[in-house]
Amino acid sequence: MTKLATGPVASEIATRLAAALDPTHLEVINDSHHHAGHMGDDGTGESHFTVIVESAAFEGQSRVQRQRLVNTALAELLRDHIHALAIRTRAPGEAA
């Protein structure tokens, strides 16, 4: 199941996570409207996100290792476009 926010940055987040992690569940949520006018708001409406990812790649991985996998997949976007990213990960069969 995939739920995606619209917009070019959100789409690129989904594309990169799909390629890197082959998720069984992926949600990309644009939280930018909660931060309008705050530091890090670049005016594009795509600067703050939450991703919820379920992937077999996370099996046996610690929370930090899982976040590193996500951060690696999104490295360029984190450097150039994303101001804040909340990450929620799980392996298949783990409680949501």
PDB file of N, CA, C and O in Angstrom:
ATOM      1  N   MET A   1       0.844  -1.171   0.000  1.00  0.00           N
ATOM      2  CA  MET A   1       0.000   0.000   0.000  1.00  0.00           C
ATOM      3  C   MET A   1       0.892   1.238   0.000  1.00  0.00           C
ATOM      4  O   MET A   1       1.863   1.311   0.753  1.00  0.00           O
ATOM      5  N   THR A   2       0.566   2.190  -0.829  1.00  0.00           N
ATOM      6  CA  THR A   2       1.336   3.417  -0.903  1.00  0.00           C
ATOM      7  C   THR A   2       0.398   4.606  -0.856  1.00  0.00           C
ATOM      8  O   THR A   2      -0.560   4.686  -1.624  1.00  0.00           O
ATOM      9  N   LYS A   3       0.683   5.535   0.057  1.00  0.00           N
ATOM     10  CA  LYS A   3      -0.040   6.797   0.142  1.00  0.00           C
ATOM     11  C   LYS A   3       0.992   7.890  -0.023  1.00  0.00           C
ATOM     12  O   LYS A   3       1.988   7.925   0.701  1.00  0.00           O
ATOM     13  N   LEU A   4       0.760   8.785  -0.974  1.00  0.00           N
ATOM     14  CA  LEU A   4       1.762   9.789  -1.260  1.00  0.00           C
ATOM     15  C   LEU A   4       1.181  11.189  -1.239  1.00  0.00           C
ATOM     16  O   LEU A   4       0.077  11.426  -1.731  1.00  0.00           O
ATOM     17  N   ALA A   5       1.927  12.101  -0.673  1.00  0.00           N
ATOM     18  CA  ALA A   5       1.620  13.510  -0.832  1.00  0.00           C
ATOM     19  C   ALA A   5       1.936  13.871  -2.280  1.00  0.00           C
ATOM     20  O   ALA A   5       2.741  13.199  -2.925  1.00  0.00           O
ATOM     21  N   THR A   6       1.319  14.905  -2.783  1.00  0.00           N
ATOM     22  CA  THR A   6       1.609  15.326  -4.147  1.00  0.00           C
ATOM     23  C   THR A   6       2.724  16.361  -4.145  1.00  0.00           C
ATOM     24  O   THR A   6       3.020  16.960  -3.111  1.00  0.00           O
ATOM     25  N   GLY A   7       3.325  16.563  -5.270  1.00  0.00           N
ATOM     26  CA  GLY A   7       4.404  17.533  -5.416  1.00  0.00           C
ATOM     27  C   GLY A   7       5.686  16.854  -5.829  1.00  0.00           C
ATOM     28  O   GLY A   7       5.868  15.660  -5.586  1.00  0.00           O
ATOM     29  N   PRO A   8       6.579  17.604  -6.452  1.00  0.00           N
ATOM     30  CA  PRO A   8       7.808  16.992  -6.973  1.00  0.00           C
ATOM     31  C   PRO A   8       8.739  16.429  -5.915  1.00  0.00           C
ATOM     32  O   PRO A   8       9.348  15.383  -6.139  1.00  0.00           O
ATOM     33  N   VAL A   9       8.869  17.085  -4.769  1.00  0.00           N
ATOM     34  CA  VAL A   9       9.767  16.563  -3.731  1.00  0.00           C
ATOM     35  C   VAL A   9       9.166  15.304  -3.124  1.00  0.00           C
ATOM     36  O   VAL A   9       9.870  14.314  -2.927  1.00  0.00           O
ATOM     37  N   ALA A  10       7.864  15.332  -2.824  1.00  0.00           N
ATOM     38  CA  ALA A  10       7.194  14.144  -2.276  1.00  0.00           C
ATOM     39  C   ALA A  10       7.304  12.966  -3.237  1.00  0.00           C
ATOM     40  O   ALA A  10       7.553  11.837  -2.812  1.00  0.00           O
ATOM     41  N   SER A  11       7.123  13.219  -4.515  1.00  0.00           N
ATOM     42  CA  SER A  11       7.227  12.155  -5.524  1.00  0.00           C
ATOM     43  C   SER A  11       8.633  11.578  -5.576  1.00  0.00           C
ATOM     44  O   SER A  11       8.811  10.368  -5.708  1.00  0.00           O
ATOM     45  N   GLU A  12       9.621  12.443  -5.472  1.00  0.00           N
ATOM     46  CA  GLU A  12      11.011  11.977  -5.502  1.00  0.00           C
ATOM     47  C   GLU A  12      11.344  11.184  -4.238  1.00  0.00           C
ATOM     48  O   GLU A  12      12.085  10.203  -4.305  1.00  0.00           O
ATOM     49  N   ILE A  13      10.812  11.590  -3.099  1.00  0.00           N
ATOM     50  CA  ILE A  13      10.992  10.817  -1.866  1.00  0.00           C
ATOM     51  C   ILE A  13      10.461   9.400  -2.083  1.00  0.00           C
ATOM     52  O   ILE A  13      11.147   8.422  -1.786  1.00  0.00           O
ATOM     53  N   ALA A  14       9.245   9.297  -2.599  1.00  0.00           N
ATOM     54  CA  ALA A  14       8.623   7.985  -2.827  1.00  0.00           C
ATOM     55  C   ALA A  14       9.434   7.153  -3.809  1.00  0.00           C
ATOM     56  O   ALA A  14       9.645   5.961  -3.586  1.00  0.00           O
ATOM     57  N   THR A  15       9.881   7.761  -4.876  1.00  0.00           N
ATOM     58  CA  THR A  15      10.659   7.042  -5.897  1.00  0.00           C
ATOM     59  C   THR A  15      11.945   6.485  -5.308  1.00  0.00           C
ATOM     60  O   THR A  15      12.293   5.327  -5.539  1.00  0.00           O
ATOM     61  N   ARG A  16      12.647   7.310  -4.550  1.00  0.00           N
ATOM     62  CA  ARG A  16      13.930   6.871  -3.985  1.00  0.00           C
ATOM     63  C   ARG A  16      13.759   5.795  -2.917  1.00  0.00           C
ATOM     64  O   ARG A  16      14.533   4.839  -2.864  1.00  0.00           O
ATOM     65  N   LEU A  17      12.745   5.952  -2.067  1.00  0.00           N
ATOM     66  CA  LEU A  17      12.514   4.928  -1.041  1.00  0.00           C
ATOM     67  C   LEU A  17      12.058   3.615  -1.669  1.00  0.00           C
ATOM     68  O   LEU A  17      12.459   2.541  -1.221  1.00  0.00           O
ATOM     69  N   ALA A  18      11.227   3.695  -2.699  1.00  0.00           N
ATOM     70  CA  ALA A  18      10.786   2.473  -3.388  1.00  0.00           C
ATOM     71  C   ALA A  18      11.976   1.740  -3.998  1.00  0.00           C
ATOM     72  O   ALA A  18      12.069   0.516  -3.899  1.00  0.00           O
ATOM     73  N   ALA A  19      12.875   2.472  -4.621  1.00  0.00           N
ATOM     74  CA  ALA A  19      14.042   1.852  -5.259  1.00  0.00           C
ATOM     75  C   ALA A  19      15.007   1.264  -4.228  1.00  0.00           C
ATOM     76  O   ALA A  19      15.565   0.188  -4.446  1.00  0.00           O
ATOM     77  N   ALA A  20      15.203   1.951  -3.124  1.00  0.00           N
ATOM     78  CA  ALA A  20      16.197   1.519  -2.142  1.00  0.00           C
ATOM     79  C   ALA A  20      15.696   0.431  -1.206  1.00  0.00           C
ATOM     80  O   ALA A  20      16.470  -0.425  -0.777  1.00  0.00           O
ATOM     81  N   LEU A  21      14.391   0.457  -0.884  1.00  0.00           N
ATOM     82  CA  LEU A  21      13.893  -0.403   0.198  1.00  0.00           C
ATOM     83  C   LEU A  21      12.802  -1.381  -0.222  1.00  0.00           C
ATOM     84  O   LEU A  21      12.415  -2.236   0.574  1.00  0.00           O
ATOM     85  N   ASP A  22      12.302  -1.281  -1.438  1.00  0.00           N
ATOM     86  CA  ASP A  22      11.228  -2.159  -1.911  1.00  0.00           C
ATOM     87  C   ASP A  22      10.145  -2.316  -0.841  1.00  0.00           C
ATOM     88  O   ASP A  22       9.870  -3.431  -0.400  1.00  0.00           O
ATOM     89  N   PRO A  23       9.533  -1.211  -0.422  1.00  0.00           N
ATOM     90  CA  PRO A  23       8.600  -1.261   0.702  1.00  0.00           C
ATOM     91  C   PRO A  23       7.306  -2.010   0.393  1.00  0.00           C
ATOM     92  O   PRO A  23       6.822  -2.016  -0.739  1.00  0.00           O
ATOM     93  N   THR A  24       6.764  -2.636   1.426  1.00  0.00           N
ATOM     94  CA  THR A  24       5.445  -3.255   1.336  1.00  0.00           C
ATOM     95  C   THR A  24       4.374  -2.252   1.735  1.00  0.00           C
ATOM     96  O   THR A  24       3.193  -2.448   1.447  1.00  0.00           O
ATOM     97  N   HIS A  25       4.784  -1.181   2.395  1.00  0.00           N
ATOM     98  CA  HIS A  25       3.886  -0.072   2.752  1.00  0.00           C
ATOM     99  C   HIS A  25       4.734   1.196   2.767  1.00  0.00           C
ATOM    100  O   HIS A  25       5.829   1.217   3.327  1.00  0.00           O
ATOM    101  N   LEU A  26       4.211   2.254   2.142  1.00  0.00           N
ATOM    102  CA  LEU A  26       4.922   3.521   2.113  1.00  0.00           C
ATOM    103  C   LEU A  26       3.926   4.660   2.164  1.00  0.00           C
ATOM    104  O   LEU A  26       2.982   4.716   1.376  1.00  0.00           O
ATOM    105  N   GLU A  27       4.147   5.564   3.095  1.00  0.00           N
ATOM    106  CA  GLU A  27       3.376   6.803   3.162  1.00  0.00           C
ATOM    107  C   GLU A  27       4.354   7.961   3.176  1.00  0.00           C
ATOM    108  O   GLU A  27       5.316   7.964   3.944  1.00  0.00           O
ATOM    109  N   VAL A  28       4.106   8.939   2.327  1.00  0.00           N
ATOM    110  CA  VAL A  28       4.869  10.182   2.324  1.00  0.00           C
ATOM    111  C   VAL A  28       3.864  11.279   2.650  1.00  0.00           C
ATOM    112  O   VAL A  28       2.946  11.548   1.875  1.00  0.00           O
ATOM    113  N   ILE A  29       4.048  11.900   3.797  1.00  0.00           N
ATOM    114  CA  ILE A  29       3.103  12.900   4.289  1.00  0.00           C
ATOM    115  C   ILE A  29       3.801  14.260   4.303  1.00  0.00           C
ATOM    116  O   ILE A  29       4.861  14.419   4.909  1.00  0.00           O
ATOM    117  N   ASN A  30       3.198  15.228   3.634  1.00  0.00           N
ATOM    118  CA  ASN A  30       3.747  16.577   3.603  1.00  0.00           C
ATOM    119  C   ASN A  30       3.233  17.340   4.823  1.00  0.00           C
ATOM    120  O   ASN A  30       2.042  17.635   4.924  1.00  0.00           O
ATOM    121  N   ASP A  31       4.136  17.653   5.740  1.00  0.00           N
ATOM    122  CA  ASP A  31       3.807  18.371   6.968  1.00  0.00           C
ATOM    123  C   ASP A  31       4.115  19.864   6.861  1.00  0.00           C
ATOM    124  O   ASP A  31       4.016  20.582   7.856  1.00  0.00           O
ATOM    125  N   SER A  32       4.481  20.335   5.690  1.00  0.00           N
ATOM    126  CA  SER A  32       4.983  21.700   5.525  1.00  0.00           C
ATOM    127  C   SER A  32       3.984  22.762   5.955  1.00  0.00           C
ATOM    128  O   SER A  32       4.379  23.811   6.464  1.00  0.00           O
ATOM    129  N   HIS A  33       2.700  22.506   5.759  1.00  0.00           N
ATOM    130  CA  HIS A  33       1.699  23.513   6.124  1.00  0.00           C
ATOM    131  C   HIS A  33       1.713  23.814   7.618  1.00  0.00           C
ATOM    132  O   HIS A  33       1.275  24.886   8.035  1.00  0.00           O
ATOM    133  N   HIS A  34       2.206  22.885   8.423  1.00  0.00           N
ATOM    134  CA  HIS A  34       2.308  23.112   9.872  1.00  0.00           C
ATOM    135  C   HIS A  34       3.467  24.042  10.215  1.00  0.00           C
ATOM    136  O   HIS A  34       3.561  24.530  11.342  1.00  0.00           O
ATOM    137  N   HIS A  35       4.348  24.288   9.248  1.00  0.00           N
ATOM    138  CA  HIS A  35       5.571  25.050   9.503  1.00  0.00           C
ATOM    139  C   HIS A  35       5.669  26.305   8.653  1.00  0.00           C
ATOM    140  O   HIS A  35       6.732  26.922   8.588  1.00  0.00           O
ATOM    141  N   ALA A  36       4.593  26.691   8.007  1.00  0.00           N
ATOM    142  CA  ALA A  36       4.597  27.877   7.150  1.00  0.00           C
ATOM    143  C   ALA A  36       5.065  29.089   7.946  1.00  0.00           C
ATOM    144  O   ALA A  36       4.564  29.363   9.036  1.00  0.00           O
ATOM    145  N   GLY A  37       6.027  29.805   7.389  1.00  0.00           N
ATOM    146  CA  GLY A  37       6.555  30.994   8.030  1.00  0.00           C
ATOM    147  C   GLY A  37       7.620  30.735   9.078  1.00  0.00           C
ATOM    148  O   GLY A  37       8.222  31.678   9.593  1.00  0.00           O
ATOM    149  N   HIS A  38       7.864  29.467   9.404  1.00  0.00           N
ATOM    150  CA  HIS A  38       8.888  29.123  10.401  1.00  0.00           C
ATOM    151  C   HIS A  38      10.246  28.976   9.727  1.00  0.00           C
ATOM    152  O   HIS A  38      10.343  28.918   8.502  1.00  0.00           O
ATOM    153  N   MET A  39      11.268  28.920  10.530  1.00  0.00           N
ATOM    154  CA  MET A  39      12.610  28.669  10.024  1.00  0.00           C
ATOM    155  C   MET A  39      12.614  27.347   9.247  1.00  0.00           C
ATOM    156  O   MET A  39      12.054  26.354   9.711  1.00  0.00           O
ATOM    157  N   GLY A  40      13.225  27.334   8.101  1.00  0.00           N
ATOM    158  CA  GLY A  40      13.279  26.134   7.278  1.00  0.00           C
ATOM    159  C   GLY A  40      12.186  26.081   6.237  1.00  0.00           C
ATOM    160  O   GLY A  40      12.246  25.257   5.325  1.00  0.00           O
ATOM    161  N   ASP A  41      11.181  26.945   6.351  1.00  0.00           N
ATOM    162  CA  ASP A  41      10.128  27.016   5.332  1.00  0.00           C
ATOM    163  C   ASP A  41      10.697  27.790   4.155  1.00  0.00           C
ATOM    164  O   ASP A  41      10.941  28.993   4.250  1.00  0.00           O
ATOM    165  N   ASP A  42      10.903  27.095   3.051  1.00  0.00           N
ATOM    166  CA  ASP A  42      11.506  27.748   1.881  1.00  0.00           C
ATOM    167  C   ASP A  42      10.465  28.327   0.935  1.00  0.00           C
ATOM    168  O   ASP A  42      10.811  28.834  -0.133  1.00  0.00           O
ATOM    169  N   GLY A  43       9.194  28.258   1.317  1.00  0.00           N
ATOM    170  CA  GLY A  43       8.136  28.825   0.497  1.00  0.00           C
ATOM    171  C   GLY A  43       7.604  27.909  -0.582  1.00  0.00           C
ATOM    172  O   GLY A  43       6.656  28.269  -1.279  1.00  0.00           O
ATOM    173  N   THR A  44       8.193  26.723  -0.743  1.00  0.00           N
ATOM    174  CA  THR A  44       7.745  25.797  -1.784  1.00  0.00           C
ATOM    175  C   THR A  44       6.553  24.968  -1.342  1.00  0.00           C
ATOM    176  O   THR A  44       5.845  24.395  -2.170  1.00  0.00           O
ATOM    177  N   GLY A  45       6.331  24.905  -0.032  1.00  0.00           N
ATOM    178  CA  GLY A  45       5.295  24.028   0.488  1.00  0.00           C
ATOM    179  C   GLY A  45       5.733  22.579   0.549  1.00  0.00           C
ATOM    180  O   GLY A  45       4.917  21.689   0.789  1.00  0.00           O
ATOM    181  N   GLU A  46       7.026  22.336   0.333  1.00  0.00           N
ATOM    182  CA  GLU A  46       7.582  20.974   0.388  1.00  0.00           C
ATOM    183  C   GLU A  46       8.933  20.983   1.099  1.00  0.00           C
ATOM    184  O   GLU A  46       9.973  20.761   0.479  1.00  0.00           O
ATOM    185  N   SER A  47       8.906  21.238   2.391  1.00  0.00           N
ATOM    186  CA  SER A  47      10.152  21.290   3.145  1.00  0.00           C
ATOM    187  C   SER A  47      10.148  20.383   4.378  1.00  0.00           C
ATOM    188  O   SER A  47      11.209  20.057   4.909  1.00  0.00           O
ATOM    189  N   HIS A  48       8.966  19.978   4.832  1.00  0.00           N
ATOM    190  CA  HIS A  48       8.826  19.163   6.042  1.00  0.00           C
ATOM    191  C   HIS A  48       7.973  17.933   5.718  1.00  0.00           C
ATOM    192  O   HIS A  48       6.866  18.060   5.195  1.00  0.00           O
ATOM    193  N   PHE A  49       8.494  16.747   6.031  1.00  0.00           N
ATOM    194  CA  PHE A  49       7.795  15.512   5.676  1.00  0.00           C
ATOM    195  C   PHE A  49       7.851  14.493   6.804  1.00  0.00           C
ATOM    196  O   PHE A  49       8.724  14.533   7.671  1.00  0.00           O
ATOM    197  N   THR A  50       6.888  13.578   6.762  1.00  0.00           N
ATOM    198  CA  THR A  50       6.920  12.350   7.550  1.00  0.00           C
ATOM    199  C   THR A  50       6.871  11.206   6.560  1.00  0.00           C
ATOM    200  O   THR A  50       6.077  11.232   5.619  1.00  0.00           O
ATOM    201  N   VAL A  51       7.711  10.200   6.759  1.00  0.00           N
ATOM    202  CA  VAL A  51       7.627   8.980   5.959  1.00  0.00           C
ATOM    203  C   VAL A  51       7.354   7.810   6.894  1.00  0.00           C
ATOM    204  O   VAL A  51       7.951   7.694   7.964  1.00  0.00           O
ATOM    205  N   ILE A  52       6.452   6.958   6.470  1.00  0.00           N
ATOM    206  CA  ILE A  52       6.138   5.712   7.174  1.00  0.00           C
ATOM    207  C   ILE A  52       6.474   4.598   6.195  1.00  0.00           C
ATOM    208  O   ILE A  52       5.875   4.499   5.124  1.00  0.00           O
ATOM    209  N   VAL A  53       7.434   3.762   6.568  1.00  0.00           N
ATOM    210  CA  VAL A  53       7.943   2.754   5.638  1.00  0.00           C
ATOM    211  C   VAL A  53       7.953   1.388   6.302  1.00  0.00           C
ATOM    212  O   VAL A  53       8.489   1.219   7.397  1.00  0.00           O
ATOM    213  N   GLU A  54       7.355   0.417   5.628  1.00  0.00           N
ATOM    214  CA  GLU A  54       7.459  -0.981   6.032  1.00  0.00           C
ATOM    215  C   GLU A  54       8.251  -1.695   4.955  1.00  0.00           C
ATOM    216  O   GLU A  54       7.907  -1.629   3.775  1.00  0.00           O
ATOM    217  N   SER A  55       9.315  -2.380   5.361  1.00  0.00           N
ATOM    218  CA  SER A  55      10.177  -3.051   4.396  1.00  0.00           C
ATOM    219  C   SER A  55      10.888  -4.233   5.041  1.00  0.00           C
ATOM    220  O   SER A  55      11.260  -4.182   6.213  1.00  0.00           O
ATOM    221  N   ALA A  56      11.068  -5.276   4.278  1.00  0.00           N
ATOM    222  CA  ALA A  56      11.834  -6.432   4.743  1.00  0.00           C
ATOM    223  C   ALA A  56      13.292  -6.042   4.994  1.00  0.00           C
ATOM    224  O   ALA A  56      13.991  -6.722   5.746  1.00  0.00           O
ATOM    225  N   ALA A  57      13.750  -4.968   4.382  1.00  0.00           N
ATOM    226  CA  ALA A  57      15.121  -4.499   4.591  1.00  0.00           C
ATOM    227  C   ALA A  57      15.367  -4.108   6.044  1.00  0.00           C
ATOM    228  O   ALA A  57      16.519  -4.034   6.472  1.00  0.00           O
ATOM    229  N   PHE A  58      14.313  -3.858   6.806  1.00  0.00           N
ATOM    230  CA  PHE A  58      14.445  -3.446   8.202  1.00  0.00           C
ATOM    231  C   PHE A  58      14.506  -4.615   9.181  1.00  0.00           C
ATOM    232  O   PHE A  58      14.765  -4.411  10.367  1.00  0.00           O
ATOM    233  N   GLU A  59      14.271  -5.829   8.705  1.00  0.00           N
ATOM    234  CA  GLU A  59      14.298  -6.988   9.596  1.00  0.00           C
ATOM    235  C   GLU A  59      15.673  -7.126  10.236  1.00  0.00           C
ATOM    236  O   GLU A  59      16.694  -7.124   9.548  1.00  0.00           O
ATOM    237  N   GLY A  60      15.687  -7.246  11.562  1.00  0.00           N
ATOM    238  CA  GLY A  60      16.935  -7.412  12.298  1.00  0.00           C
ATOM    239  C   GLY A  60      17.741  -6.137  12.465  1.00  0.00           C
ATOM    240  O   GLY A  60      18.837  -6.174  13.023  1.00  0.00           O
ATOM    241  N   GLN A  61      17.225  -5.012  11.996  1.00  0.00           N
ATOM    242  CA  GLN A  61      17.934  -3.738  12.080  1.00  0.00           C
ATOM    243  C   GLN A  61      17.451  -2.937  13.290  1.00  0.00           C
ATOM    244  O   GLN A  61      16.271  -2.985  13.638  1.00  0.00           O
ATOM    245  N   SER A  62      18.350  -2.211  13.921  1.00  0.00           N
ATOM    246  CA  SER A  62      17.969  -1.317  15.015  1.00  0.00           C
ATOM    247  C   SER A  62      17.256  -0.092  14.441  1.00  0.00           C
ATOM    248  O   SER A  62      17.260   0.133  13.230  1.00  0.00           O
ATOM    249  N   ARG A  63      16.647   0.690  15.323  1.00  0.00           N
ATOM    250  CA  ARG A  63      15.978   1.919  14.883  1.00  0.00           C
ATOM    251  C   ARG A  63      16.966   2.841  14.183  1.00  0.00           C
ATOM    252  O   ARG A  63      16.632   3.434  13.157  1.00  0.00           O
ATOM    253  N   VAL A  64      18.153   2.970  14.707  1.00  0.00           N
ATOM    254  CA  VAL A  64      19.170   3.839  14.113  1.00  0.00           C
ATOM    255  C   VAL A  64      19.596   3.308  12.747  1.00  0.00           C
ATOM    256  O   VAL A  64      19.739   4.086  11.805  1.00  0.00           O
ATOM    257  N   GLN A  65      19.799   2.005  12.624  1.00  0.00           N
ATOM    258  CA  GLN A  65      20.179   1.423  11.339  1.00  0.00           C
ATOM    259  C   GLN A  65      19.086   1.640  10.296  1.00  0.00           C
ATOM    260  O   GLN A  65      19.382   1.922   9.135  1.00  0.00           O
ATOM    261  N   ARG A  66      17.839   1.510  10.702  1.00  0.00           N
ATOM    262  CA  ARG A  66      16.720   1.728   9.792  1.00  0.00           C
ATOM    263  C   ARG A  66      16.697   3.183   9.320  1.00  0.00           C
ATOM    264  O   ARG A  66      16.519   3.454   8.132  1.00  0.00           O
ATOM    265  N   GLN A  67      16.877   4.105  10.249  1.00  0.00           N
ATOM    266  CA  GLN A  67      16.874   5.522   9.870  1.00  0.00           C
ATOM    267  C   GLN A  67      18.039   5.852   8.952  1.00  0.00           C
ATOM    268  O   GLN A  67      17.906   6.683   8.054  1.00  0.00           O
ATOM    269  N   ARG A  68      19.166   5.215   9.167  1.00  0.00           N
ATOM    270  CA  ARG A  68      20.314   5.427   8.274  1.00  0.00           C
ATOM    271  C   ARG A  68      20.006   4.956   6.856  1.00  0.00           C
ATOM    272  O   ARG A  68      20.409   5.602   5.889  1.00  0.00           O
ATOM    273  N   LEU A  69      19.294   3.834   6.726  1.00  0.00           N
ATOM    274  CA  LEU A  69      18.914   3.356   5.393  1.00  0.00           C
ATOM    275  C   LEU A  69      18.035   4.382   4.681  1.00  0.00           C
ATOM    276  O   LEU A  69      18.228   4.658   3.497  1.00  0.00           O
ATOM    277  N   VAL A  70      17.073   4.941   5.405  1.00  0.00           N
ATOM    278  CA  VAL A  70      16.198   5.963   4.822  1.00  0.00           C
ATOM    279  C   VAL A  70      17.013   7.212   4.484  1.00  0.00           C
ATOM    280  O   VAL A  70      16.895   7.754   3.384  1.00  0.00           O
ATOM    281  N   ASN A  71      17.833   7.665   5.421  1.00  0.00           N
ATOM    282  CA  ASN A  71      18.634   8.867   5.182  1.00  0.00           C
ATOM    283  C   ASN A  71      19.586   8.703   4.004  1.00  0.00           C
ATOM    284  O   ASN A  71      19.793   9.648   3.243  1.00  0.00           O
ATOM    285  N   THR A  72      20.160   7.533   3.845  1.00  0.00           N
ATOM    286  CA  THR A  72      21.050   7.275   2.717  1.00  0.00           C
ATOM    287  C   THR A  72      20.279   7.369   1.399  1.00  0.00           C
ATOM    288  O   THR A  72      20.758   7.968   0.436  1.00  0.00           O
ATOM    289  N   ALA A  73      19.088   6.779   1.360  1.00  0.00           N
ATOM    290  CA  ALA A  73      18.275   6.827   0.135  1.00  0.00           C
ATOM    291  C   ALA A  73      17.878   8.251  -0.229  1.00  0.00           C
ATOM    292  O   ALA A  73      17.698   8.569  -1.404  1.00  0.00           O
ATOM    293  N   LEU A  74      17.742   9.103   0.777  1.00  0.00           N
ATOM    294  CA  LEU A  74      17.259  10.469   0.549  1.00  0.00           C
ATOM    295  C   LEU A  74      18.351  11.529   0.723  1.00  0.00           C
ATOM    296  O   LEU A  74      18.039  12.713   0.855  1.00  0.00           O
ATOM    297  N   ALA A  75      19.603  11.131   0.724  1.00  0.00           N
ATOM    298  CA  ALA A  75      20.706  12.033   1.075  1.00  0.00           C
ATOM    299  C   ALA A  75      20.697  13.351   0.297  1.00  0.00           C
ATOM    300  O   ALA A  75      20.788  14.419   0.902  1.00  0.00           O
ATOM    301  N   GLU A  76      20.589  13.293  -1.002  1.00  0.00           N
ATOM    302  CA  GLU A  76      20.617  14.526  -1.803  1.00  0.00           C
ATOM    303  C   GLU A  76      19.413  15.408  -1.503  1.00  0.00           C
ATOM    304  O   GLU A  76      19.538  16.630  -1.425  1.00  0.00           O
ATOM    305  N   LEU A  77      18.251  14.793  -1.336  1.00  0.00           N
ATOM    306  CA  LEU A  77      17.053  15.570  -1.025  1.00  0.00           C
ATOM    307  C   LEU A  77      17.165  16.210   0.348  1.00  0.00           C
ATOM    308  O   LEU A  77      16.738  17.349   0.536  1.00  0.00           O
ATOM    309  N   LEU A  78      17.733  15.496   1.307  1.00  0.00           N
ATOM    310  CA  LEU A  78      17.927  16.058   2.639  1.00  0.00           C
ATOM    311  C   LEU A  78      18.893  17.235   2.598  1.00  0.00           C
ATOM    312  O   LEU A  78      18.731  18.205   3.339  1.00  0.00           O
ATOM    313  N   ARG A  79      19.864  17.151   1.761  1.00  0.00           N
ATOM    314  CA  ARG A  79      20.849  18.231   1.642  1.00  0.00           C
ATOM    315  C   ARG A  79      20.249  19.457   0.946  1.00  0.00           C
ATOM    316  O   ARG A  79      20.509  20.591   1.350  1.00  0.00           O
ATOM    317  N   ASP A  80      19.446  19.229  -0.100  1.00  0.00           N
ATOM    318  CA  ASP A  80      19.033  20.327  -0.963  1.00  0.00           C
ATOM    319  C   ASP A  80      17.585  20.785  -0.822  1.00  0.00           C
ATOM    320  O   ASP A  80      17.281  21.930  -1.158  1.00  0.00           O
ATOM    321  N   HIS A  81      16.677  19.927  -0.336  1.00  0.00           N
ATOM    322  CA  HIS A  81      15.258  20.273  -0.399  1.00  0.00           C
ATOM    323  C   HIS A  81      14.473  20.051   0.895  1.00  0.00           C
ATOM    324  O   HIS A  81      13.506  20.767   1.153  1.00  0.00           O
ATOM    325  N   ILE A  82      14.860  19.100   1.689  1.00  0.00           N
ATOM    326  CA  ILE A  82      14.076  18.740   2.870  1.00  0.00           C
ATOM    327  C   ILE A  82      14.708  19.382   4.105  1.00  0.00           C
ATOM    328  O   ILE A  82      15.885  19.171   4.397  1.00  0.00           O
ATOM    329  N   HIS A  83      13.912  20.162   4.817  1.00  0.00           N
ATOM    330  CA  HIS A  83      14.397  20.789   6.051  1.00  0.00           C
ATOM    331  C   HIS A  83      14.213  19.857   7.245  1.00  0.00           C
ATOM    332  O   HIS A  83      15.073  19.791   8.125  1.00  0.00           O
ATOM    333  N   ALA A  84      13.090  19.136   7.275  1.00  0.00           N
ATOM    334  CA  ALA A  84      12.803  18.246   8.405  1.00  0.00           C
ATOM    335  C   ALA A  84      12.148  16.969   7.900  1.00  0.00           C
ATOM    336  O   ALA A  84      11.294  17.000   7.014  1.00  0.00           O
ATOM    337  N   LEU A  85      12.562  15.850   8.478  1.00  0.00           N
ATOM    338  CA  LEU A  85      12.024  14.556   8.079  1.00  0.00           C
ATOM    339  C   LEU A  85      11.790  13.699   9.322  1.00  0.00           C
ATOM    340  O   LEU A  85      12.727  13.385  10.056  1.00  0.00           O
ATOM    341  N   ALA A  86      10.546  13.331   9.545  1.00  0.00           N
ATOM    342  CA  ALA A  86      10.200  12.373  10.611  1.00  0.00           C
ATOM    343  C   ALA A  86      10.128  10.998   9.956  1.00  0.00           C
ATOM    344  O   ALA A  86       9.515  10.841   8.900  1.00  0.00           O
ATOM    345  N   ILE A  87      10.751  10.008  10.579  1.00  0.00           N
ATOM    346  CA  ILE A  87      10.843   8.679   9.985  1.00  0.00           C
ATOM    347  C   ILE A  87      10.218   7.661  10.941  1.00  0.00           C
ATOM    348  O   ILE A  87      10.592   7.572  12.111  1.00  0.00           O
ATOM    349  N   ARG A  88       9.265   6.903  10.417  1.00  0.00           N
ATOM    350  CA  ARG A  88       8.681   5.775  11.160  1.00  0.00           C
ATOM    351  C   ARG A  88       8.875   4.532  10.303  1.00  0.00           C
ATOM    352  O   ARG A  88       8.420   4.475   9.161  1.00  0.00           O
ATOM    353  N   THR A  89       9.554   3.539  10.863  1.00  0.00           N
ATOM    354  CA  THR A  89       9.879   2.332  10.112  1.00  0.00           C
ATOM    355  C   THR A  89       9.374   1.100  10.837  1.00  0.00           C
ATOM    356  O   THR A  89       9.205   1.096  12.056  1.00  0.00           O
ATOM    357  N   ARG A  90       9.141   0.060  10.063  1.00  0.00           N
ATOM    358  CA  ARG A  90       8.811  -1.247  10.632  1.00  0.00           C
ATOM    359  C   ARG A  90       9.125  -2.313   9.582  1.00  0.00           C
ATOM    360  O   ARG A  90       9.128  -2.054   8.378  1.00  0.00           O
ATOM    361  N   ALA A  91       9.388  -3.511  10.083  1.00  0.00           N
ATOM    362  CA  ALA A  91       9.532  -4.673   9.214  1.00  0.00           C
ATOM    363  C   ALA A  91       8.159  -5.306   9.066  1.00  0.00           C
ATOM    364  O   ALA A  91       7.299  -5.104   9.923  1.00  0.00           O
ATOM    365  N   PRO A  92       7.928  -6.071   7.997  1.00  0.00           N
ATOM    366  CA  PRO A  92       6.637  -6.741   7.838  1.00  0.00           C
ATOM    367  C   PRO A  92       6.311  -7.580   9.082  1.00  0.00           C
ATOM    368  O   PRO A  92       7.168  -8.303   9.591  1.00  0.00           O
ATOM    369  N   GLY A  93       5.080  -7.480   9.560  1.00  0.00           N
ATOM    370  CA  GLY A  93       4.647  -8.229  10.711  1.00  0.00           C
ATOM    371  C   GLY A  93       4.813  -7.484  12.029  1.00  0.00           C
ATOM    372  O   GLY A  93       4.237  -7.901  13.035  1.00  0.00           O
ATOM    373  N   GLU A  94       5.575  -6.403  12.059  1.00  0.00           N
ATOM    374  CA  GLU A  94       5.706  -5.602  13.275  1.00  0.00           C
ATOM    375  C   GLU A  94       4.480  -4.710  13.434  1.00  0.00           C
ATOM    376  O   GLU A  94       3.856  -4.305  12.453  1.00  0.00           O
ATOM    377  N   ALA A  95       4.154  -4.420  14.662  1.00  0.00           N
ATOM    378  CA  ALA A  95       3.005  -3.548  14.935  1.00  0.00           C
ATOM    379  C   ALA A  95       3.233  -2.159  14.359  1.00  0.00           C
ATOM    380  O   ALA A  95       4.342  -1.626  14.395  1.00  0.00           O
ATOM    381  N   ALA A  96       2.185  -1.599  13.839  1.00  0.00           N
ATOM    382  CA  ALA A  96       2.277  -0.257  13.237  1.00  0.00           C
ATOM    383  C   ALA A  96       2.428   0.806  14.288  1.00  0.00           C
ATOM    384  O   ALA A  96       2.520   1.989  13.961  1.00  0.00           O
TER     385      ALA A  96
END
